[in-house]
């Protein structure tokens, strides 16, 4: 019998990413994701339920998530379900199922970078015309004297 383990999720982070490193130096980040579902109940009343999911990303992807994502960020996750177990402080065996991210796409706009007050910021990006004006050859005085 064939097997298939693929998950696609779109949701918002419920908290900032939690980055840590393994003893071997590999980056790993936990992302807490809220996935909302709206539906109508038997009485046709609009309801909403939320599913909270832990997503785990590794290596460069983990560091990128930590750098650019924050609480509330909308993201698209493609990954697979992964289960793991451990023993807690009281000796109880604990189990968890989480999503192992294979691909993460940031859906929100990147936050605007605020320039320090001392820097002047151009109100509009340069246009093609202004770029052409700046790049045209304009002889300087030295060239004029040499050509006379």
N, C-alpha and C positions, 0 to 999 in steps of 0.2 A: 504494500500500500504506500502511495506517495505521501510525503510530508511537505507542509508549507508553513512557514512562520514569518509573516510580514505584517507590520503595523504602520498605519498612516494616521497621524494626529495633527490637528490644528488647535492651538489653545494659547493661553497667556501664562507667563510665569507668575507664580504666587509669591515668590521671594527672589532675592538676588542669587545668582549662581554660587555654588559652594565648590571652590577649586581646592584640590589637594594633590599631593604627589606621592607615588608609591615609593618604597625604599630604594627601588632601582631608578627613580627619577622620572617616571612616566606620569604625565599630567592626567588627572581624571576629575570630571566635574559632575555634580548632581544638579539637575534642573527639576524644580517642582512645577508641574504643569497642571492647570485647570482647564478641562475640556467641558464646555457647556452644551447641553442638549435641550432644545425647546420642543414641546409637544402639547397636544390637547388631551385632557383626560376624558373619561366617559361622559362627563357633563359639559364637554366642549370648553372647559376653562383652560386658558393658556398656563402651562406649568413649565418650570425649568429645573433641571437637575444638573448637578456638577459632578464630574468624575475627576478625582485628583490622582495624578500619575507621576511617578519618579522616572526621569529619563537620565541615562548615564552616557556620557560622551568621553572619549579618550584622546590622548596625544594633542596634536596641534588644534584639532577641532575643539577640545576642551578649553584650551587657552584662548582661542578666538571667542568662544561663547562667554567666557569670564570677562573678556575685554569689552565686548560690545553689548551684551544683554544685561537687563536689570529687571527688577520687579515690574510686572505689567507688560513686558515685551511680548508681542504676538509672534509665534514661531510655527513653522511646519516641520514635523518630525517624520522621517522615514527610518524604520528600524525593525527590530525583532524582539519578541518577548524572551526574557532570560530569568531563570529562577536561581536563587542562591540561598544558602542557609548558614547560620552561625549559632554559636552558643552565647547567650547573654550572661550578665554578671551573676545571676542566680542559678546558672546551670541549665536553664531552659533552652531547648532547641528552637530557634526562630527561623521562619521562612519568609521570603519576599519574592514577588514577581515584579520586575521592572522592565522598562524598554531600553534596549541597548541601541543607541542612535547610530545609524549608518550614514545618514545625511540630515543636516539641519539647515533650514532656510529661514533667514530673518525676514519677517513680513512687514514690520513697521519701518518707518523712515528713520534713517540714522539721525541721532540728535544733532542739532545745529551746533557747530563749534563756535564758541564765543571768543572773540579776539580780546586780548588784554586791552585795557583802556588806553594805554600809551600808543598802540598801533592804530594807524588810520585804515579804515575799511572802505573800499570802493562801494558806493551804493548799488552799482549795477555791474554785472560781468562785462568784460570788454567785448565789443562787437567786432565783426569782421572788418568793417570800415576803419575803426580805430586801430586795429592791429595792422592793417595795411599802411595807415598813415605813419605809425611808429617804425615800420620796417623799411620805408622808402629810403633810398640813398639820398643823403643831404650832404653836399660837400662842405667841409669846414674851411676855416681861414687858411690853414696850412696848405691845403690842396689848391686853393684859389691862387695863392702867391706863387706856388710852384708851377702852375699852369700858365702864368702871365709871361 
